[in-house]
């Protein structure tokens, strides 16, 4: 197998696993680029994996300066593999390697462009999502598609389970397959259909305050789409509590939206429009995950608030 001289640009566990997979196949990783170290954060797993393998590590604050571009050119790379990249890389830098750059995105592009694609796919109630490996350009997730891999979003999936159990492993596999296609000269460049494109920004706290007057299914999707981050929330009296693990219950209790129907040791049951949810894991302001009985002031008959 002819090796490809690769610059790996990424971060965190996903970047580390892509690096390990490439090394296991005997690929020539000439350099690893990852996010700069930040005070109070532990070592980036990708950085540590690269150092353990004796691979040079670069951590530029920006890819927009001439010095960084010149440095990337000095590696004489065939391809830049971008595995979970948050810093913007200009198109003129992306094109420095002989075959350009390929990038991972956790949605079926052109759907759910943007930084919180996994959250929004669940929140919107999508039946499926997947990963896309594409050729990045100066747009945001707009470049031609190399390949897509599809997965089902099951009712019990959360943002966390969807990523770690499905999109993470198939993403690593898709990146390896993409390198093989580039090596063989068979890598597609399928233009994205702009008429089908959607974009959402960061999924933040303001997006996941629960409106209990919304349909119960929509409330359920919003809670699991924000689990574990950024974490859906509601008000309990004058305080707030995060909502994590939950189930959508059958039937309509006919109660006012937000009314607490029952507080048990293992779950709290809350009415929403046309249905009800059972929430078993909640999060306090301290960050502690607790059961309903440990939430101050939570009682049957009260009404919860939210957004």
C-alpha positions in Angstrom: 0.0 0.0 0.0 1.4 3.4 -1.0 1.6 5.6 2.0 0.2 9.2 2.0 2.1 12.0 3.7 -0.6 13.3 6.1 -1.1 16.4 8.3 -3.7 15.5 10.9 -5.6 18.6 12.1 -8.0 18.0 15.0 -8.5 17.7 18.7 -9.9 15.7 21.6 -10.8 12.0 21.6 -12.0 11.8 18.1 -8.8 13.3 16.7 -6.8 10.9 18.8 -8.7 7.9 17.5 -8.3 9.0 13.9 -4.6 9.4 14.5 -4.3 5.9 16.1 -6.3 4.3 13.2 -4.0 6.0 10.6 -0.9 4.9 12.4 -2.2 1.3 12.7 -2.4 1.2 8.9 1.1 2.5 8.5 0.3 5.9 7.2 3.0 8.6 7.3 1.8 11.3 9.7 4.2 14.1 9.2 2.7 16.5 11.7 -0.3 16.9 14.0 -2.1 20.3 14.5 -4.4 20.8 17.4 -5.9 23.5 19.5 -3.7 25.6 21.7 -3.4 24.6 25.4 -5.8 26.5 27.7 -5.4 27.1 31.4 -7.3 24.8 33.6 -7.8 22.1 30.9 -6.1 18.8 30.8 -3.8 17.7 28.0 -5.6 17.3 24.6 -5.9 13.5 23.9 -4.8 14.1 20.3 -1.7 16.1 21.4 -0.8 13.4 23.9 -1.3 10.6 21.3 0.9 12.4 18.8 3.7 13.0 21.4 3.6 9.4 22.5 4.1 8.4 18.8 6.9 10.8 18.4 5.0 13.0 15.9 5.7 16.8 15.8 2.8 18.8 17.3 1.9 22.3 16.2 -0.6 24.5 18.1 -1.1 27.8 16.2 -3.6 30.3 17.5 -4.7 31.0 14.0 -4.3 29.5 10.5 -4.7 32.9 8.9 -1.1 34.2 9.1 1.7 33.7 6.6 4.0 32.0 9.1 1.5 29.2 9.8 0.8 28.7 6.1 4.5 28.5 5.4 5.0 26.0 8.2 2.2 23.8 6.8 3.9 23.9 3.4 7.2 22.8 4.9 5.8 19.4 5.7 5.5 18.5 2.0 2.2 16.8 2.7 -0.1 15.0 0.3 -3.3 15.5 2.3 -4.6 17.3 5.4 -7.1 15.2 7.4 -9.3 17.4 9.6 -10.8 15.5 12.5 -13.0 17.7 14.7 -11.6 21.2 13.9 -12.9 24.3 15.5 -10.4 26.9 14.2 -11.2 28.3 10.8 -8.7 27.2 8.1 -8.7 29.5 5.0 -9.1 27.9 1.6 -5.6 28.9 0.5 -4.2 27.0 3.5 -6.5 24.0 2.9 -5.1 23.7 -0.7 -1.4 23.6 0.4 -1.2 19.8 0.5 -0.9 18.1 -2.9 -4.4 16.6 -2.7 -5.9 19.4 -0.5 -7.8 18.7 2.7 -10.7 16.6 3.8 -12.9 17.2 6.9 -15.4 15.3 9.1 -18.8 16.7 9.9 -21.4 14.9 12.1 -24.5 15.3 9.9 -25.7 14.4 6.4 -24.6 17.6 4.6 -26.0 19.9 3.4 -28.4 19.3 6.4 -27.4 20.8 9.8 -24.4 22.8 8.8 -22.9 24.5 11.8 -21.2 23.7 15.1 -24.0 21.8 17.0 -25.2 19.5 14.3 -25.8 16.5 16.6 -27.9 18.5 19.1 -30.1 20.0 16.4 -30.7 16.7 14.5 -32.2 15.2 17.7 -34.0 18.4 18.7 -35.7 18.6 15.3 -36.9 15.0 15.7 -34.9 13.7 12.7 -35.3 10.0 12.0 -31.7 9.7 10.7 -28.4 11.5 10.6 -24.9 10.5 9.8 -21.4 11.7 9.0 -20.1 13.5 6.0 -16.5 13.6 4.8 -16.1 16.7 2.6 -13.6 18.9 0.9 -13.7 22.1 3.0 -13.7 25.6 1.3 -14.1 29.1 2.6 -17.8 28.5 3.4 -19.1 26.9 6.6 -19.5 23.2 5.9 -20.2 24.0 2.2 -17.5 22.1 0.3 -18.0 19.2 -2.1 -18.9 15.8 -0.5 -16.5 12.9 -0.6 -18.7 10.4 1.2 -21.6 10.1 3.6 -22.5 7.4 6.1 -26.0 7.2 7.6 -27.3 6.1 11.0 -30.8 5.9 12.5 -31.7 8.2 15.4 -33.6 5.9 17.8 -36.2 7.2 20.3 -33.8 6.5 23.2 -30.8 8.3 21.7 -29.5 11.4 23.3 -27.0 13.8 21.9 -24.3 12.0 23.9 -25.2 8.4 22.9 -25.7 9.4 19.3 -22.2 10.8 19.1 -20.2 8.3 21.2 -22.0 5.1 20.2 -22.7 5.9 16.5 -21.2 9.0 14.9 -17.8 8.7 16.6 -17.0 5.1 15.5 -18.4 5.5 11.9 -16.6 8.8 11.6 -13.2 7.2 12.3 -14.0 4.5 9.8 -15.2 7.1 7.2 -12.0 9.1 7.6 -9.9 6.0 6.9 -12.0 5.1 3.9 -11.7 8.6 2.6 -7.9 8.5 2.8 -8.0 5.3 0.8 -10.2 6.9 -1.9 -7.8 9.9 -2.1 -4.8 7.5 -2.4 -6.5 5.6 -5.2 -7.5 8.8 -7.1 -11.1 7.8 -6.8 -12.3 10.4 -4.2 -15.6 12.0 -5.3 -16.3 15.7 -5.2 -20.1 15.9 -5.2 -21.4 19.5 -5.0 -23.9 20.0 -2.1 -27.5 20.8 -3.0 -28.0 24.3 -1.7 -31.8 24.0 -2.0 -31.6 21.4 0.7 -29.2 23.2 3.0 -29.9 24.0 6.6 -27.8 25.9 9.1 -28.0 26.2 12.9 -25.6 28.0 15.2 -24.3 26.8 18.6 -27.0 25.1 20.7 -26.8 27.0 23.9 -28.6 27.5 27.2 -31.1 29.9 25.7 -32.1 27.3 23.2 -33.0 24.6 25.6 -35.2 26.2 28.3 -38.3 24.0 28.3 -41.6 25.4 27.2 -44.0 22.8 28.7 -46.9 24.1 26.6 -45.1 22.7 23.5 -46.1 19.2 22.3 -44.8 16.5 24.6 -42.9 14.9 21.7 -41.1 18.1 21.0 -40.2 18.6 24.7 -38.8 15.1 24.8 -36.7 15.7 21.7 -35.3 18.9 23.1 -34.3 17.4 26.4 -32.5 14.4 24.9 -31.0 16.6 22.1 -29.4 18.7 24.9 -28.2 15.7 27.0 -25.6 16.0 28.3 -24.6 19.4 26.9 -25.7 22.2 27.0 -28.4 20.6 29.2 -32.1 21.4 29.0 -33.5 23.2 32.1 -36.7 24.3 33.8 -37.6 26.4 36.8 -38.6 24.9 40.1 -40.0 27.8 42.2 -37.4 30.5 42.1 -34.6 28.1 41.1 -33.6 26.2 38.1 -32.8 22.5 37.5 -31.3 20.7 34.5 -33.2 17.8 32.8 -31.2 14.8 31.6 -32.5 11.3 31.2 -36.2 11.1 30.5 -39.0 9.0 28.8 -42.0 10.0 26.8 -45.1 8.4 28.3 -48.1 7.0 26.5 -51.4 8.9 26.7 -52.5 12.4 27.6 -53.1 13.0 31.3 -55.2 16.0 30.5 -53.3 18.2 33.0 -52.0 21.7 32.6 -48.6 21.9 30.8 -45.8 22.0 33.3 -47.8 20.5 36.1 -45.9 18.0 38.2 -48.1 14.9 38.4 -45.9 12.7 40.6 -42.6 12.9 42.4 -41.1 9.4 43.1 -37.6 8.4 44.2 -36.7 7.3 40.7 -38.6 9.8 38.5 -40.7 12.9 38.3 -43.7 13.0 35.9 -44.5 16.3 34.2 -47.4 17.2 31.9 -46.8 18.8 28.5 -49.2 19.6 25.7 -50.9 16.3 24.7 -48.8 14.1 26.9 -46.3 13.7 29.7 -42.7 12.9 30.4 -40.9 11.0 33.1 -37.6 12.5 34.1 -35.3 10.3 36.1 -32.0 12.2 36.2 -31.8 15.9 36.9 -28.8 18.3 37.4 -28.4 20.9 40.1 -26.6 24.3 39.8 -23.6 22.6 41.4 -23.4 20.2 38.5 -24.4 17.2 40.5 -26.7 14.7 38.9 -29.5 13.8 41.2 -32.9 12.0 41.4 -36.1 13.9 41.8 -36.3 13.5 45.6 -33.0 15.5 45.9 -34.3 18.6 44.1 -35.2 21.3 46.6 -38.8 22.4 46.4 -39.9 19.8 43.8 -43.4 18.6 44.7 -46.5 17.1 43.1 -49.1 19.7 42.1 -46.6 22.5 41.4 -46.1 24.0 37.9 -42.7 24.1 36.3 -41.5 26.9 34.1 -38.8 27.3 31.5 -38.1 29.4 28.4 
